[in-house]
Amino acid sequence: MKKITYLILIALVALPLAGCTNMSKTQQGTLSGGVIGGAAGAGITAIAGGNPWVGGAIGAGAGALTGYMISK
């Protein structure tokens, strides 16, 4: 049973990454910035005692914008 669970988890992680192969450098930078910013915003907001959903949304927006500007 554990093997099946691990295989499903690996597939869930690997499949979305395969969709990024045909992206331009700007698209990859924007996506990476958004993901990193969202995770950082949610984490920092949760530690500070705020709403992690709001922090994640703000962090994702700021990260995507920063990733876009850096990749241009």
N, C-alpha and C positions, 0 to 999 in steps of 0.2 A: 504494500500500500504506500509506503514511503517513497518508493521508486517512481510510482505514477505521479505522486504529488510533486516531486522534484522535476520530473519531465514537463509537467504542465507549467510550473513556475519558470523554467528555462525557456519554454516556448513563448510564454507571455512577455518575457523580457526581450527575447531575441527578435520576435516578429516586428514590433514597431521600429526597431533599429534598422531593419532591412529596407524600410520605406524611405530612409534618408539618403540612399545611395545616389539618387539622381538629382539631388538638390544642388543649387549653386552655392558658392561660398557665402554669399549674403544671406541666403535662406538658412543655411546651417548656423551661421552666427546669430541670427535673430532667434531661431529655435533654441539654441544652446543657452543664450542669454536669458530667454524667458523661463526656461526650466530651472536654471541655476538661481535666478532672481526669485522665482516663486518659492523654491525650497528654502532659500535663505530668509525671505520675508516671513514665511509661515513659522519657521523655527525661531527666529528672533522675537516675533510677536508672541508666540506661545511661551517663551521663556520670560518675557516681560509681563505676561499676565493679560494680554489683549486677546482679540479674536484672531486666531490663526488664518481663517478664511479671508479676512480683509487684508491681513498682512501678506498673505500669499498672492492675492490678486494685485495688490499694489507692487509687490516685489516682482511679479511676473511681467507687469507692464513696463516697469523701469528697466528690468533686465533685458527684455526684448528690444526696447528702444536703444539701450546701450550696446547690445550685441549687433544691432543693425548699423549703428553709427561707426562702430569699430571696424566692421567688415567692409564698409564702404570706403 
